[in-house]
Amino acid sequence: VMRIIASRIIYSAHNPKGVLFLGIQGTGKSMCAKAIAHLWRLPLLRLDVGRLFGSLVGQSETRTRQTIALTETLAPCVLWIDEIDKAFAGIAGNVTDSGTTQRVLGTLLTWMQEKTSAVFVVATANSVQTLPPELLRKGRFDELFFINLPNYNERKEIFSVQLQKFRPAD
């Protein structure tokens, strides 16, 4: 997966925007985000969307703009938005927060669409059904990847790598 991402993004003509990893829990989506930052030798910033929301009027929007400004200040970097589906699930349904969630999402989406800074966004989600459709629109992410559970050969390789920690090869 990392080679595919690197080849598709490195050879693009523009600043890469980011990727969205989809898949069930435990497939390594978060590990992929960490691996991208490590391989590219860039700082990894983890955005906990839940911490953007405040109890005072306008506080959530202000925190969102401050987060974006801080992220752009630290560019080049990788911004990891973990479980983005949980943060914005049901946004089109009965939301009783006076539109705060929609405004926060709108601010993030506008920034993702128009950003020119070297901030690579890696978002992870467990369910594509709960994601707002505007998040999946072209221009937000360069690629969407489904990460499945490892097959038999991949599991064997994972076990051998993990066992090397306890029994190094002679």
Backbone hydrogen bonds, N-H to C=O, Kabsch-Sander energy under -0.5 kcal/mol:
donor,donor_aa,acceptor,acceptor_aa,energy
5,I,1,V,-2.6
6,A,2,M,-2.7
7,S,3,R,-2.6
8,R,4,I,-2.3
9,I,5,I,-2.2
10,I,6,A,-3.0
11,Y,7,S,-1.1
12,S,9,I,-1.3
19,V,121,V,-2.2
20,L,143,E,-1.8
21,F,123,A,-3.0
22,L,20,L,-0.6
22,L,145,F,-3.5
23,G,125,A,-1.4
27,T,24,I,-1.1
32,C,28,G,-1.9
33,A,29,K,-1.6
34,K,30,S,-2.0
35,A,31,M,-2.5
36,I,32,C,-2.2
37,A,33,A,-1.7
38,H,34,K,-2.2
39,L,35,A,-3.2
40,W,36,I,-2.3
41,R,37,A,-0.5
41,R,38,H,-0.7
42,L,37,A,-2.4
45,L,43,P,-0.6
45,L,78,V,-3.1
46,R,44,L,-0.5
47,L,45,L,-0.6
47,L,80,W,-3.0
48,D,46,R,-0.7
49,V,47,L,-1.0
51,R,48,D,-1.7
52,L,49,V,-1.7
53,F,49,V,-0.6
53,F,50,G,-0.6
59,Q,56,L,-1.6
60,S,56,L,-0.5
62,T,58,G,-2.0
63,R,59,Q,-2.5
64,T,60,S,-2.1
65,R,61,E,-2.3
66,Q,62,T,-2.5
67,T,63,R,-2.4
68,I,64,T,-2.2
69,A,65,R,-2.4
70,L,66,Q,-2.5
71,T,67,T,-2.5
72,E,68,I,-2.4
73,T,69,A,-1.7
74,L,70,L,-1.7
75,A,72,E,-0.6
77,C,118,A,-1.7
78,V,43,P,-2.7
79,L,77,C,-0.5
79,L,120,F,-2.5
80,W,45,L,-3.6
80,W,78,V,-0.6
81,I,79,L,-0.6
81,I,122,V,-2.6
82,D,47,L,-0.7
82,D,80,W,-0.8
84,I,81,I,-0.6
84,I,124,T,-2.3
85,D,124,T,-0.5
86,K,83,E,-0.8
87,A,83,E,-1.2
88,F,84,I,-1.6
91,I,88,F,-1.2
93,G,90,G,-0.9
95,V,93,G,-1.4
100,T,97,D,-1.5
103,R,99,G,-2.2
104,V,100,T,-2.5
105,L,101,T,-2.6
106,G,102,Q,-2.5
107,T,103,R,-2.2
108,L,104,V,-2.3
109,L,105,L,-3.0
110,T,106,G,-2.4
111,W,107,T,-2.1
112,M,108,L,-2.8
113,Q,109,L,-2.3
114,E,110,T,-2.2
115,K,111,W,-1.9
119,V,117,S,-1.8
120,F,77,C,-2.6
120,F,118,A,-0.6
121,V,17,K,-2.5
121,V,119,V,-0.6
122,V,79,L,-3.2
123,A,19,V,-2.4
123,A,121,V,-0.5
124,T,81,I,-2.1
125,A,21,F,-2.2
131,L,128,V,-0.8
135,L,132,P,-1.6
136,L,132,P,-0.7
136,L,133,P,-0.8
139,G,141,F,-0.7
140,R,137,R,-1.7
142,D,18,G,-2.7
143,E,18,G,-1.2
145,F,20,L,-2.8
147,I,22,L,-3.5
147,I,145,F,-0.6
148,N,146,F,-0.6
155,R,151,N,-2.5
156,K,152,Y,-2.2
157,E,153,N,-2.0
158,I,154,E,-2.3
159,F,155,R,-2.7
160,S,156,K,-2.3
161,V,157,E,-2.1
162,Q,158,I,-2.4
163,L,159,F,-2.8
164,Q,160,S,-1.3
165,K,161,V,-0.5
165,K,162,Q,-1.0
166,F,163,L,-1.0
167,R,163,L,-2.9
